[in-house]
Amino acid sequence: MRCLIGLALLLVAASASRAADEPGIVKGFDDFEFVYRVKLPEIKGDARLWIPLAKTDAFQTVTREEISIPIKWEKIQDRDYGNDICVLHPQPADSGKTIELRYRVIRKEKSAYPAKGEDPARFLRPEKLVPVNETFKTLAEQATVGKKDDLERAKALYDHVLGRMRYDKSGTGWGRGDAVYACDAKTGNCSDFHAYFIALARSISIPARFAIGATIPADKNEGAIEGYHCWAEFFADGRWVPVDISEAWKNPKLADYYFGHNPANRFELTKGRDLIVDPAPSSGPINFLAYPLLEMDGNVVKPETSFTFRRTRA
């Protein structure tokens, strides 16, 4: 069985090599400056703001070149994932102020990697918008009939989501990472695609988890980034395997590559869903954190937010 899994991973690696010249993919490593900018609206009443602070891990080296926060702030971590988060308590006099975080990032292409010092079983637990129920279990079992190991079963789920979902941000309900919505509507953005995949995987005892950040455009060396991007990982044969199903949907020629890889032109901001922090938002655990979360008198308000980048590698 291990030989079969090893062969499958070699095939994934071979597909990655074929994808090397495809647009949108930066192979090996990428080196860029990333600017996260937030402009505060008019502050009325009691306000609190939570902003993600990117950090270094095995695949990205992050240096905070400049932090411009003209308001008193503190750094906290969420309880379950250890994400760094900046918390502010803006006052009316802070209305219109701009917060800017400037990072220097060296990012490596990600492929399957060994689990270290963590219990994958914790990633079988449901989340508010990613339940584990009989509907998902039935769909997952149907999609994986005849598949014998977790890598093969996860690939079957990947193909199932790729064939069932359509990338579509029209209407309402999309963008929350709601697995039930994604299952029923069969449409959504990256958060919906991966919520659905994670729910399916967990329902048949394959640990899976979520991460969010941004894609750095590969076809230019500086400019604006349209918005956040998210992806998932599943656990099989002692390794975490990255997947990006929404990008595979948009780029069918890269479907093999995106099962088992994230390109180097990525920037991760936070991991996980239902983030528990102190101080806590009135709205409860944070669904996921890429854009800032601003509450005024307990109501969520969306501040003006932009991401820009400048590639610094030769």
C-alpha positions as CSV (number, residue, x, y, z in Angstrom):
1,M,0.0,0.0,0.0
2,R,2.8,2.4,0.9
3,C,4.4,1.7,-2.5
4,L,1.1,2.7,-4.2
5,I,0.9,5.9,-2.2
6,G,4.5,6.7,-3.0
7,L,3.9,6.1,-6.7
8,A,0.8,8.4,-6.5
9,L,2.9,11.1,-4.9
10,L,5.5,10.7,-7.7
11,L,2.8,11.1,-10.3
12,V,1.7,14.3,-8.5
13,A,5.3,15.6,-8.6
14,A,5.5,14.8,-12.4
15,S,2.3,16.7,-13.0
16,A,3.9,19.7,-11.1
17,S,6.8,19.6,-13.5
18,R,4.5,19.7,-16.5
19,A,2.7,22.7,-14.9
20,A,6.0,24.7,-14.6
21,D,5.4,26.8,-17.7
22,E,1.7,27.4,-17.1
23,P,0.5,31.0,-16.5
24,G,-0.3,31.8,-12.9
25,I,2.3,29.5,-11.4
26,V,5.6,30.6,-9.8
27,K,7.7,27.5,-9.2
28,G,10.4,27.1,-6.5
29,F,10.2,30.3,-4.5
30,D,8.9,33.8,-4.8
31,D,10.1,37.0,-3.1
32,F,7.9,40.0,-2.7
33,E,6.7,42.9,-0.6
34,F,3.1,42.8,0.6
35,V,1.2,45.9,1.8
36,Y,-1.9,45.5,3.9
37,R,-3.8,48.8,4.2
38,V,-7.0,49.6,6.2
39,K,-8.7,53.0,6.3
40,L,-11.0,53.4,9.2
41,P,-14.5,54.7,8.6
42,E,-16.2,57.2,10.9
43,I,-16.0,55.7,14.4
44,K,-19.3,55.9,16.3
45,G,-19.8,54.3,19.7
46,D,-17.7,51.4,21.1
47,A,-15.4,50.0,18.4
48,R,-13.0,47.1,18.2
49,L,-10.9,46.0,15.3
50,W,-9.1,42.7,14.7
51,I,-6.4,42.5,11.9
52,P,-4.3,39.4,11.0
53,L,-0.6,39.5,11.4
54,A,1.2,37.2,9.0
55,K,4.0,35.1,10.5
56,T,6.9,32.8,9.4
57,D,6.3,29.1,9.0
58,A,8.0,26.2,7.1
59,F,7.0,27.7,3.7
60,Q,7.2,31.4,4.2
61,T,9.7,33.7,5.8
62,V,8.0,36.9,6.9
63,T,9.7,40.1,8.0
64,R,7.5,43.0,9.1
65,E,9.4,45.9,7.4
66,E,7.0,48.6,8.7
67,I,4.0,48.7,11.0
68,S,2.1,52.0,10.8
69,I,-0.7,51.8,13.4
70,P,-1.5,55.3,14.7
71,I,-3.6,53.9,17.5
72,K,-2.8,51.9,20.6
73,W,-2.8,48.2,19.9
74,E,-1.9,44.8,21.3
75,K,-0.9,41.5,19.8
76,I,-2.9,38.4,20.7
77,Q,-3.1,34.8,19.5
78,D,-6.2,32.8,18.8
79,R,-6.7,29.8,21.2
80,D,-6.6,26.9,18.8
81,Y,-4.3,27.8,15.8
82,G,-1.8,30.3,17.3
83,N,-2.5,33.0,14.6
84,D,-1.0,36.4,15.5
85,I,-3.7,39.1,15.6
86,C,-3.6,42.8,16.1
87,V,-6.4,44.2,18.3
88,L,-7.3,47.9,18.4
89,H,-9.9,50.0,20.2
90,P,-10.4,53.0,17.9
91,Q,-12.0,56.1,19.2
92,P,-14.1,58.8,17.3
93,A,-10.9,60.9,16.9
94,D,-9.4,58.0,14.9
95,S,-12.0,58.2,12.2
96,G,-10.4,58.3,8.7
97,K,-6.9,57.1,10.0
98,T,-5.0,54.6,7.9
99,I,-3.4,51.4,9.2
100,E,-0.6,50.0,7.1
101,L,1.4,46.7,7.5
102,R,4.3,46.3,5.1
103,Y,5.8,42.8,4.9
104,R,8.8,41.3,3.1
105,V,8.1,37.7,2.2
106,I,10.1,34.8,0.8
107,R,7.7,32.0,-0.1
108,K,8.4,28.4,-1.1
109,E,6.3,26.3,-3.3
110,K,4.3,23.8,-1.1
111,S,3.9,20.1,-1.7
112,A,3.0,17.3,0.6
113,Y,4.9,17.5,3.8
114,P,5.2,15.5,7.1
115,A,3.1,16.3,10.1
116,K,5.2,17.4,13.1
117,G,4.1,17.4,16.7
118,E,0.4,17.7,16.1
119,D,-2.6,15.4,16.3
120,P,-4.3,15.3,12.9
121,A,-7.5,14.0,14.6
122,R,-8.3,17.5,15.8
123,F,-9.0,18.4,12.2
124,L,-11.9,15.9,12.1
125,R,-14.0,18.2,14.3
126,P,-16.9,20.2,12.7
127,E,-17.1,23.9,12.6
128,K,-20.1,26.3,12.6
129,L,-20.3,26.4,8.8
130,V,-18.5,23.1,8.1
131,P,-20.6,20.5,9.7
132,V,-20.0,16.7,9.6
133,N,-23.4,15.0,9.0
134,E,-25.0,12.1,7.1
135,T,-25.5,14.2,3.9
136,F,-21.8,14.8,3.5
137,K,-21.0,11.3,4.6
138,T,-23.3,9.8,1.9
139,L,-21.9,12.1,-0.8
140,A,-18.3,11.3,0.2
141,E,-18.9,7.5,0.3
142,Q,-20.5,7.6,-3.1
143,A,-17.7,9.6,-4.6
144,T,-15.0,7.3,-3.1
145,V,-16.4,3.9,-4.0
146,G,-13.6,1.5,-4.8
147,K,-10.9,3.8,-3.5
148,K,-8.7,2.0,-1.0
149,D,-6.5,4.5,0.7
150,D,-6.9,8.1,2.0
151,L,-4.8,9.7,-0.8
152,E,-7.0,8.0,-3.5
153,R,-10.2,8.9,-1.5
154,A,-9.1,12.5,-1.2
155,K,-8.4,12.7,-4.9
156,A,-11.9,11.3,-5.6
157,L,-13.4,14.0,-3.3
158,Y,-11.3,16.7,-5.1
159,D,-12.6,15.5,-8.5
160,H,-16.1,15.4,-7.1
161,V,-16.0,19.0,-5.9
162,L,-14.3,20.1,-9.1
163,G,-17.1,18.5,-11.2
164,R,-20.0,19.5,-9.0
165,M,-19.1,23.2,-8.1
166,R,-19.0,26.2,-10.3
167,Y,-17.0,29.3,-9.4
168,D,-19.7,32.0,-9.3
169,K,-20.0,35.0,-7.0
170,S,-23.4,36.2,-8.1
171,G,-26.4,36.4,-5.8
172,T,-26.1,36.0,-2.0
173,G,-24.8,33.4,0.4
174,W,-21.5,32.8,-1.3
175,G,-18.1,33.8,0.3
176,R,-18.8,32.6,3.9
177,G,-17.2,29.2,3.5
178,D,-20.6,27.6,4.2
179,A,-20.4,23.9,3.2
180,V,-24.1,23.4,3.3
181,Y,-24.7,26.4,1.0
182,A,-22.0,25.1,-1.4
183,C,-23.5,21.6,-1.4
184,D,-26.9,22.9,-2.2
185,A,-26.1,25.9,-4.6
186,K,-23.2,24.1,-6.2
187,T,-21.6,27.6,-6.7
188,G,-19.4,29.9,-4.7
189,N,-15.9,31.2,-4.3
190,C,-12.7,29.7,-2.9
191,S,-14.0,29.6,0.7
192,D,-17.1,27.7,-0.4
193,F,-15.2,25.2,-2.6
194,H,-12.9,24.3,0.2
195,A,-15.5,24.3,2.9
196,Y,-17.4,21.7,0.9
197,F,-14.2,19.6,0.4
198,I,-13.3,19.8,4.1
199,A,-16.8,18.7,5.1
200,L,-16.7,15.7,2.8
201,A,-13.2,14.7,3.9
202,R,-13.9,14.9,7.6
203,S,-17.2,13.0,7.1
204,I,-15.2,9.9,6.1
205,S,-12.4,10.4,8.7
206,I,-9.9,12.2,6.5
207,P,-8.5,15.1,8.6
208,A,-8.7,18.4,6.6
209,R,-8.0,22.0,7.4
210,F,-8.3,25.6,6.0
211,A,-5.9,28.4,5.4
212,I,-6.4,31.9,3.9
213,G,-4.2,34.7,2.5
214,A,-3.7,36.0,-1.0
215,T,-2.4,35.0,-4.4
216,I,0.4,37.1,-5.7
217,P,-0.1,37.8,-9.4
218,A,2.5,35.9,-11.5
219,D,2.1,37.9,-14.7
220,K,3.3,41.3,-13.3
221,N,5.8,42.5,-10.7
222,E,3.7,45.0,-8.8
223,G,0.2,46.3,-8.4
224,A,-3.1,45.7,-6.6
225,I,-4.4,42.3,-5.5
226,E,-8.1,41.8,-6.0
227,G,-8.8,40.1,-2.7
228,Y,-8.2,37.2,-0.4
229,H,-7.7,33.6,-1.5
230,C,-8.0,30.4,0.5
231,W,-7.1,26.8,0.1
232,A,-7.2,23.5,2.1
233,E,-5.0,20.6,3.2
234,F,-5.8,17.0,4.0
235,F,-3.9,14.3,5.9
236,A,-2.9,11.0,4.3
237,D,0.0,8.6,5.0
238,G,1.6,10.8,7.6
239,R,1.6,13.9,5.3
240,W,-0.4,17.1,4.9
241,V,-1.3,17.5,1.2
242,P,-2.3,20.9,-0.1
243,V,-5.2,21.3,-2.6
244,D,-6.7,24.3,-4.4
245,I,-9.9,23.3,-6.0
246,S,-11.2,26.7,-7.0
247,E,-8.0,27.6,-8.9
248,A,-8.2,24.2,-10.5
249,W,-11.7,25.0,-11.7
250,K,-10.6,28.3,-13.2
251,N,-7.5,26.6,-14.8
252,P,-8.5,23.1,-15.8
253,K,-5.0,22.4,-17.3
254,L,-3.6,22.8,-13.7
255,A,-6.1,20.5,-12.0
256,D,-3.4,17.8,-11.5
257,Y,-1.0,20.3,-10.2
258,Y,-3.4,21.8,-7.7
259,F,-4.0,18.4,-6.1
260,G,-0.8,18.3,-4.0
261,H,0.7,21.7,-4.5
262,N,0.4,25.4,-3.8
263,P,2.6,27.6,-6.0
264,A,5.2,29.9,-4.5
265,N,3.2,33.0,-5.4
266,R,1.0,32.7,-2.2
267,F,1.0,34.6,1.0
268,E,-0.7,33.0,4.1
269,L,-2.3,35.3,6.7
270,T,-4.1,32.9,9.0
271,K,-5.0,29.3,9.5
272,G,-8.3,27.8,10.6
273,R,-12.0,28.6,11.1
274,D,-14.0,29.7,14.2
275,L,-11.1,31.5,15.7
276,I,-11.5,32.1,19.4
277,V,-9.8,35.2,20.7
278,D,-9.7,37.4,23.8
279,P,-11.1,40.1,23.6
280,A,-13.8,38.3,21.6
281,P,-16.1,39.9,19.0
282,S,-19.8,40.3,19.9
283,S,-20.5,38.2,16.8
284,G,-18.7,35.2,18.3
285,P,-15.8,33.2,17.1
286,I,-14.2,34.7,13.9
287,N,-15.4,32.7,10.9
288,F,-12.0,33.2,9.2
289,L,-9.6,36.2,9.2
290,A,-8.1,37.8,6.1
291,Y,-9.9,41.1,5.9
292,P,-10.1,43.1,9.1
293,L,-13.0,42.5,11.4
294,L,-14.4,45.8,12.7
295,E,-17.3,46.0,15.2
296,M,-19.1,49.2,16.3
297,D,-21.6,48.8,19.2
298,G,-21.6,45.1,18.4
299,N,-22.4,45.5,14.7
300,V,-20.0,44.4,12.0
301,V,-18.8,47.3,9.7
302,K,-16.6,46.8,6.7
303,P,-13.6,49.2,6.6
304,E,-11.9,50.1,3.3
305,T,-9.2,47.5,2.8
306,S,-6.6,47.0,0.1
307,F,-3.7,44.6,-0.7
308,T,-0.8,45.6,-2.9
309,F,2.5,43.9,-3.8
310,R,5.9,44.5,-5.3
311,R,8.0,41.6,-6.4
312,T,11.6,41.9,-5.2
313,R,13.3,38.8,-6.6
314,A,15.6,39.2,-9.5
